[in-house]
Amino acid sequence: MKRIYTLVLILAAVFSTGCNTLMDSQQDDRVESEQSLYEYMSRAYFCMNKAFFPAVFVGVSYGTGAGGEMLAGFCDEAQAVDRYGKAYSWYNGAVSAEDMPLFDAVSGEKTWEYLFNGIDRCNTALYYLNKEDLNPEYDQETRDMFISQYHALTALDYLYLIKRWGGVPVITEPLSSDYDFGKDERASFAQCVDHIIAECGAAEAADQTLGWFNGAPRYCPKICLSALAAIRSQAALYAASPLWAEDYAGTEKYTWERAAAITRKSLKDVIDHRGRLVGAETTFPQESENGYGPYDKYFLSAYPWTFSWDTETLLQPYVYGLCQSVLWESNGLPLDPGQKSAGACPTQEMVDAYDVVSADGTKAVPLLVLSKPYNEDGTPNFNPEALALGYEDCSEKMYQNRDPRFYGTIYFDGSTTVRNSEIVTISTREGGNCGISDMPTNKRNTVTGYYLRKFINADSGADNGNKDGYLRQFRLAELYLNFAEAAFMAYGPDTEVDGMTAREAVNTVRARVGLPGITESGEEFLLRLKNERRVELAFEEHRFYDVRRWSEPGESLEATDRRVSGMRITEDGKYERIYFERNSYAPKYLKLPLPLDEVRKMLEHTGKDWQNEGWN
C-alpha cells in the first residue's frame, strides 16, 4: 500500500481538537490511508468551512464576538443596556490584559488564539496541498482552488489581527511539535500588510477560475476577487492612518499616496467587473413592505450570491447557517415576544451624526459643527445652517428631514414599524410601548431612548423565526470611502487618481440615498468624509477601529469615548439629554492588549516583551 499525505483527515483532526494558543500548537504530520487523496478531497469543503470560522466570527460579529454584545457598544455608536455585561466592565475601566471582554470569540476561545489557529489551519493545508508526491488521481483544478482559498483566509485572519493589536508574528509554516518559537519576531504593522497583500496575490495566482463575485460551491462561498480587493483596500488604508503610519520597521512606508493607489485599484477593479451600490438608481425615501426602502432591505437579504442585483456585497460567508445576525432577540424591540434585550442602544451622538436635509432635498448639512461638535459640558454645538433648515432640538422636530439612512438604521420616538400587517407607532418615552428604562435589571428596554433598526427584520420573532440580515464583511460602499479618504489625504478632494477624485467617490455613496454631494474643501471636506463613514457604515463594526486609527500614537480617545448621551422623553412630552460617563478612553485603549499568557510565553521564548503600551 502506498503511503500518502492526506489533507482532510489531518485537518479534520486538527480542527476538531485544535490547540488553544499560538505557542501550544502541535501537529501530527502524517496519516496512513488506503483511500486516494481525490476521495478525501470530496470532503474538503468541510475543512474549508472550518477555516472560515475565525474570519467569520471574529472579523465581523454583529454581537457574537464580544460575548453577545455588539462592538458598537464599545465605542460611541451605542450604550449597552446590560449593566452587568462586558461592555460595562469596559466602561468602568475594569479591564486588563488578563481580563479583557473583547478577547472573547466563538466556543469560548480567545480572539488572538482563534485567529492564529485559523492561520495554522491554512498553513497546514497549504503544506500538504503543495507537496509533489500527491496521488495522481488528484484533480489539479480542485487543488488550485483550495490553495487559493487558504491563502485568502490567511490574509483575512491577519487583517483582523492587526486591526486589534498592530504588528504580530508572521507565521508561514505549520506549528509542529518541534517548531522553534524563539526565532519569531513581532512584525511591524506595515510588514503584516505586506504579507496580507502578498497572500491576496497568491490567492489570485493559484486559481485562474476565481470569479469576481460569489458562486456558492457546495457548503461555503469562495473568497472571490472582489473580496481580495476589499482586503487590500482596508489593509492599505489602515497602514497609512496616523495610529499605524510610523510602524514601518524593515519595509516600505505606506504613504497616503501609496494607499490611494491601492484603494483606487481595488475600487476600480470591482466597478469594472459589475460592482454596483444597491439602490443607487432609486430615489429615497421610498417605502416598500414593512416600511423598508431598497437601502434598508439590502441589509436584510441573505445569500447575496443568489441575487444578480447584489454586487455590492463583496464578502458574506455562509458557514453552516451561522452567519445570519440574530439581532431581533438580543438587540430588538420589547414589542416582540421572545425579545430578551435591547442590546446596543444607539446614542444621541449617533443620531446627531445624520445630516439635516431641506424639504426639497437639494441641501443637506451637518447638524453639528464638525470641528467641535460638543462643548466641554457635553451640550451640542449646533450648525446654524441646520437650525435654519428647521431643526429644533429636544422636540419631535429633531427627527424630521434627516438623512434617509437615519430612518433605516435607528428606531426613535414616533417612528413606525409593521407587526402582523398593522402599522405600529413606537413610543420610547417613559411608559411607552418601548419606553426608556432606568431599572438596572431591565434589559428589554432602551437606556438611551433609541433602538437599532438596521439588520433587524420586522417579521423576526419567536413566532416567525429569525429573518434578520446576514453579515457583511465587506461591501462596495466601504471601498468608495476607503479610496476617498486616502485620495484626499494624498492629493486633496479634486485631484483625479486613475479617473476618479475623492469628492466623486464620497458623493457616489451619498447619491445612492438621494443626498446632494459634499461641496466643502480642505479640513471641512475631511470632517464631512469621516462623518460619512460614520453614518454609511453604522453598526458594521467600523467606528471602533476608525476612531483609533485616526488618532496619533499616545493620544487619548477622550473626544469620542469619555461621554455619550441619550434622549429621555417624559410621559408629558418633555425632552432631556441624558449622559453616560466612561473610563475607557486613555491612550492604552487605542490598541488591545496581547493576552497575558501569550506575552509570558513570548517573553520566555524570545526574551522580548511584546505587550502593547500601557497594558503591563
N, C-alpha and C positions, 0 to 999 in steps of 0.2 A: 504494500500500500504506500502511495506517495504521501509524504508529509508536506502539508501546505500551510501557509499562513492565512488563516481565515480572518475576516474582518468582523462580521456581525456578531459571531459568538463571543469573540473577545470583548467587543464593545458592549454587548448586552450585559456581560458580567460586570464590567467596569461601571456601566451606567446604573445598574441596579444596586451595587454595593458601594459605589463611589467613595472616595476619601473626602474628608471634610475640610481639609486645609491644603493650601499650596505646598507647604513644607512636608506634609504627611503623605502626599500622593505616592502610591506604589502601583506597579503594573505587572501582571503576569503576561509574558511576551508571546507565548505560543499556545495553540490549541490544536491537537491532532483530530482529524476528521476524515472519513471516507467520502463525505459529500463534496461536491465541487463548489468552488467559490461562487460560480454563477448561481447555483441554487441558494447559497447563503445570501447572495445579493438581492434575491427576490424579497428578502425580509428586511432589507436595509432601510426602507422608508421609516421603519420603527426607530432605527438608530438616528435617522435624520431628525425625527421629531424630538428625540431626547436631547440632541444637540441644540435644538431650537429653544428648549426650555429656559436656559439662562437669559438668552437675548430677549425673549418674550416677556417674562415675568419681572425681570429686573430692569429691563430697558424702559418700558412704558407700562406701568401697572394700573393706573387709574384706581388705586386703592388696594392693590394686592401686595405691593412692595414695602409697605410700612405697617404691616400687621392689620390691614384693612382700612387704614387711614390714608386719604389721598395726599399726595405730595403737595397739593395746593394749600393744605392746612399747615404746612411748614414754611410758608412764605406769606406775602401779603395778599394773596388771592382769596384766602378763606381763613376763618376761625373754626377750629374743630369744636364740635358740640360735646364730645365726651370729656368731661372734666377730669376723668380718671384714666384717660388714654395716653398713648405715647406722645401725641402732639403736645399735651400739657407738660410732660416732662421736658420736652424741648423748649416750650415757652418759659418754663421756670429756670432753665439753665441747669437742670438736674441731670446732665448727661456727661459722659466721659468716653474715653477710648475703650473702656471695659463695658460700659452700659450705654449703647447708642441705638435709639429706636430705628434709625434709618438703615441699620445693618440688616434688619430682618427681611427675609425673602421667602420663597416657597419652601414648604416642607420643613420649616424650622431651620433651614440652613442660613448662613450669613451671606450677605451680598458679595463681599470680596471673595469668599471661598466658592460661592456658587458660580461666579463668572470665571474664575480660574479653573474650576472643574470643567466648565464648558470649553475653555481653551484647550485643556488637556485632552478632552474627548476628541476635539478636532485634530490636534497634533497626532494622537494615536491613530485615528482613522487615516490621516494622510500618510503616516509611516507605512502602513500596510498597503494602501492604495498605490503607492509609488514604487513598491518592490517589483523587480523584474521577473521573478520566478512564479508569477501567478498562474493559476490554471488556465490553459489555452482556451477553455470554453468561455472564459470571462469576456463579456462584451465591452469593447473599448469605449464606446459612446456612453454607456452607463457609468463606467469607471470615471470618465472625464466629468460627467455631471456631478458625481459625488465629490471629486477633487475640488471642483469649482465651489460647491456649496460649503464645504468645510473651510475653505479659505475665506469665503464671505462671512461665515459665522464667527470666525476668529476676529475679523475686522470689527464686526458689530460688538462682540464682547469687550474688546479693547476700548472701543469708543465709550461704552458705558462705564468702564473702569476709570478712565482718565477724567471724565466729567465730574466724578465724585472725589477722586484722590489726587489728581495730577499724574505726573510720571510714575510708572510702575515697571517692574521687571518685564522684559520682552522674552517670553519662553517660546522656543520654536521646535522643541522635541518632546516626546513623551516623557513624563516624570516617572522613570523606572526606579527600582529599589536602590540602584547604585548611582542615581543622579547626584551630581556634585552641586549642592546649593551654595557652597562657598564662592563659586565663580559668578554668581548672579550680581547684577548691579541694578540699582533703581534708575531706569532710563529717564531722560528729560521728557517733558510734555511733547516737544517737537519731535524727538526721536520716536515716541509712540505714534504720533500722527504719521510720520514717515512709514512706519510699519503698517499702520492701518491702510494707507493709500497703496502700499505695495501689495498687501493682501487682496485689496479690491482688484488691482491689476492682475494678480494671479488667478483670481476667480473668473475674470473676463477671458483671460487667455486659455484657460483649461477647457471651457465649454463653448464651442463655436455655435451651438444651437440655442444658447441662452437668449431669451427674448427680453423685450423692454418692460412687459407687464406680466403679472402672474397668470399662468395657466396651471391650475392646480393638479399636480401629479399625485395621484392616489390619495395619500393622507396628509400631505402638507404642501404649501406653496413653495416654489423656488424663490430664493432671493434673486430677483431679476436685475437687469442692467439699470433700471430706474432707481432701485433701492441702493445699488452700489454708488450711483451718482449722488444720492442723498447722504450716504455715509461720508463720502469725500467732502461734500459741501459743508456739513456740520463740523467735521473734524478740522477743516481748514479755517473756518470762521472762529472756532474756539481758540485755535493755536495763535491767531493774530490778535485776540482780545487782550485787554490790559492785564488781567489776572495771570495769564499764561504766557504772555508775549516775551518775557525776559528769560523764560526757561528754555534755553536753546542748546545747551551743552552738547557739543560734538555734532551738530547738524546745521543745515541751512536755516536761516531765520525765516519764520513765517511772517512776512511783512503783510500789510494790508493790500499792497499791490499783488503779491502772490496769492493771497486769499481771494481777491477779486477775480483773478484769472481762473482759479479752480472753481469757485462758486458759479461763475458765469458759464464755464464749460458744462458743469453739471446741469444747470438750468437749461441751457440751450439744447443739450443733447436730449433731455426729457421732452421739451417742447417739440423738437424736430421729429420725435417719434410718438406723436399723438397726445402728449401730456396736456391736459386742459383742466382749468378750475371748474368744478361742478357748479352749475347755476350761473356761470358768467354771462350768459345771454339773457338772464331773467331779470326783470325789474323788481326790486324789493320795495317795501314788503309785499309779499304775496301769500295768501293763505291757501292751504290745502287741507287734507284730512287731519283731524285733531289739532287744527290750528298751526300746523307746521308748514313753513315755506320750504322751497327747494334747498336752501342752505342748511336749514335746521335738519331736514330729513337726511341729508348726506351723512350726518353723524349717527344716524340710526340704522343705516344699511349694513348688511352683512355679506360676507363672501364677495368682495368687490370684483374679483376676477371673473365672476359670472355676469357682470354688468358691463356691457360695451360702453356705456356712457361714463363709467367711472375710471378715468385715467388721471385723477388727482391723487388717488391712493397709491403710494409707491411701495409701501410695505405694510401689510396687515396679515401677519401669520395666523394660520388656523391650526392649532395643535390640540387634538382630542377634544374639541369643543370648548376649550378653556380660555379662549381669547376674547370672549364676549364680556363686556362690562356688566356687572350686576349692581348698578348704582341705585335702582329704584328701592332696593331693600336697605342699603347702607348709607345712602345719600339722598333719599327721596322725600316725598311729601307725606305728612301724617294723615292725609285723606285716604290713603290706601291701606286696607287690611293687609297685614304682613310686613309693612314697613317697620324697621327696627330703629333707624337712626336718621337724623337729618345730616349727619356726616360733616363734610367740609362746607360750612355755611359761607357763601360769598360775602366779602367785606364791603363796606361803603367805599373803600379805596378802589375796589374793582368796579363798582357801579360808577364812580366818578370818572373812570378812565374812558368811558364811551363818549364820543362826540355828541354835541348838541347840533341838531340839523334844522335848517329853516323849513318853514311849512311847505315851500315849493321844492325842497330837496336840492336846491342849487348851491347851498352853502352849508358847510359842516366845520365846526370849530371845537377845539378842546374846551371842556367845561372849566378846567383849572389852568392857571398859569404854569406851564410845564417846567419852567426853570425853577420855580419854587411853589409846588402845588399846595403845600400846607404850611401854616405858620407854626411858630415854636410851641404854641399851646395845642396844636393839633387841628385847629379850625381851618376850613378850606380857604384857599386864596383864589377866588373866582376870577375867571377871564371875563372882562367887561363885554366882549363880543358875545359870549354865551348868554349873559344876562340880557343883552339887547335882543336876543332871539326869543326871549320869553321864559328862560329857565328861572324857576323860583324854588329856592332851597326849602327843605322841610315842609313840603306840601305835595299834593298829588301831581302838581305840575312838574316836579323834578323827574318824573318818569315819562314825560311826554316828549315827542320829537327827538328821540335819541337814535344813535347808530343802530340799524336793524339787527346787528349781531347781539345787542343787549337783550332784545326780546327773545332771541333763540337760545340764550345762554343762562339767564337768571330769572327766577320767579320772584316777583315783588308784590307788595300790597296792591290789589286791584288788577293784577294780570289774570288771564283766564286759561283754563285747560279744559279738556273734554274727558268725562268719565261716563261710561255707559251711554254714549251718544248724546249726552247732555253737556252744555257749556256750564262750567263751574268757575265762579269768581273766587280767587284766592285772597284770603284776609290774613295778613301777617301781624295785624295789630293785636294788642292784648285781648284775649278772649275770643279771637277769631278762629275760623276753622283750621288755620295753620299758624296760630298765634305764637308770638315770641314768648320765650320762657326763660326765667332766671333760675329755675329749680335745678340744682346740680345733678339730681338723679334722673332728670328728664332728658333723654337723648333723642326723642322723636320730633321735638320742636326746635326751630331755629334759635340761635343765640344772637344773630346779627340782624334779623328781620328779613333775610333773604334765603332762598333755596336754589340749588343747582338745577338747571333745566337741560343743559347740553348733555347729550348722550342718552338721556332718560326718556324712554318711550312711555307715553301716557297710557298705553294699553298694558304695560307690565304690571304685575301684581300677583298676589297669592292665588287668585282665581284663574288668571290667564297665562301664568308663567312669565319667564323673562324674555322680553323683546327689545332690550336695550341695544345700543350700538356696539360695534366691535372696535377693538383697539386699533388705532392708527399709530404706527411707529414713525412713519414718515409720510408727508403729503406735499404736494407741489407748492402750496402756498408758503410753506417754510422755505423752500428753495428760492422763491422770489424774494423773500425778506432777507435770507442769508446774503444773497448777492447784493441787494440794495444797501445793506449795512457795509459790506466790505468795499463796494464800489464808492460809496460816499466817503468812507474813511480814507480811501486811497486817492480819490480824484475830485470829490465834490458831487453834488446832485445831478449835474447835467453833462458830464463827460461820458461819451459812449465807450463801452467796453464790449467789443465784438458785437456792435449793433444795438446795444441797449444801455440806458442810463439808470442810475439809482432811482431817480424820480419815476421813470416809466415802470420800473419793477414794482415799487410800492403802490403806485396808483393803479396798476393792473389788479392787485389784490383788493383795493378799495372799490374799484369799478364793479367787481363781481357782486357786491351787495348794494350797488346803486349810489355809492357815495362819491362826491366830487373829489378831485385829486388834491394832494398836498402842494401848495404853492410856495411855501416858505423856503428859504435858503439858509446856509450857514448852520450855526448851532441849533436854531429853531427847527430846521429840517431834521436833524438828528434826534431831537426830542420827540418830534412827531413820529418818526420812524420807530423809535423804541416803544412808543405808546401803541403804535400799530401792531407790533409783535405781541404786546400785552393783550390786546383785545382779540386779534385774529387767532392766536394760539392759546387762548384762555383755557385753563384746566387741562391742558395737554402735556403738562409736566415740562414746560419750557421756562416759565418765570423763575422758578427756584434757581436754575442754573444761569439764566440771563443776568439777574441782579448780581450774581457772584462774578461772572466773567467780565462784566463791565466795571468792576471795582479794581482799584490798584492794589498790589500786594501790601498788606498791612493796614488797609483801610477797613473801617467798620461798616456794618450794614444798618447803622442807626436810622438812616433816612427812609428805609423801606420796612425794616423788621422790628423796630423797637415798639411801635404803637400801631394798632389797626383799630378800625371803628365799625359800627353798625348803625342801624336806624330803628329806634323804638317808637312805636305809634301807640298811644293810649286808646282806650275804648272810645273816648270822646273826640279822637282825631288829632291830638297834639303830637307833633313830630319832634324827636330829640335824638341828636347824635350821641352814641354811647361809645366808650373807649375801652380797649383791652391792651394792657401793658405786657411786654415780653422781655425776657432776659436772655435772648439768643441772637445777639447782634454784634458781639465782639469780633475782632479780626479773625480769630481762630475759626469762626463759623463759615469763612469763605471756602474752606476745604473740610471734608470729613476726615476724622482721624482713622489711621490704619488700625485694624483690630489689634488689641493689646497683645494677645497671644502670638499673633503673626510678627509683631515688632520684636518681641522677645526672642523668637526663633531666628529671625533675620540677624539680630544682634549677635546671637550665639554663633551663627554660621559665617557671617560676613564681617563681624566686628564693627558694623555701622548701624547707627540709629536712623531708621528710615521714617520715623514718625513726623507727621505734619506739625508745623509750628503751633505751639500753644496747647497741645493735647497731651503732653507728658505728665 
